[in-house]
Amino acid sequence: MNCRVVVEAAVPVFDVETEDEAIRIAISKTGEMLNPDLNYVEINMGERTSPSGEELPPAFIAADEALVALELEMTVFNVEREEHASRIARKEIGQRLENIPLEVLTVEVLEDEDEEDEESESESENEDGDQSVNQNENENENEAHGDDDADDVLPEFEDLLE
């Protein structure tokens, strides 16, 4: 089973004045920590809401320092359960992002491509089987009509060898 895991990270950023600047620096800083080992992890801005349900920007700035909420997405392959996938994602990302708190937001089970591939292979085998039957019939017909041609070609070939 393959799973798509989304992990939220709280990335601290220093010496910033605006939220946009804090977000850009946080994404850059996170990308540097993850690359090149985890270049398959997607980095997106996180979503925050107030207790009343109001949407807030992903960065909180106080005294020229910011805490930026980022969502890190990765696909985990060949896991037994969703819990297993979340543990792997937290471990892989957490090893590279030292001193940054992480929380698993969602774990989505992906449809196995193997099942789809098996279905498409069985369909193509059926089509190939039909084609090979037709080819065999055509070869049999050619052999029935082409015996005279085969005899004519062989003596000429032998003449060339002598």
C-alpha angles and dihedrals in degrees: 000000000000123000136194108220125196116199124187117220128193104214118192117218125188134209099018131142106190136039092238091054091049092051093049093048092046092052091047093047092049092047091053091051094048099042136121095007097048103026089141092069112103116220118208136166113268126234122237130184133189120239088261090056098256114147113243131194114262093245127071114197126197127160093352091305125106140197110209125198112219130178116219116197126194138161117236116202132210100010128155100217140006090253090057090052092051092050092050092049093048092048096047095046095037093055090061099037101060117191092008115120116233132196127184109236103178141358115200121190110226123214110256112251088204091070091049091047092051091052093049091046092053090050092050091047089056090050092046090049091055091048093050091051089053091047091051091051091050092049091050090051091048091050091051093051099032103057091102091052092052093054092051094050098049098057091050090052091051090050090056092053094053 
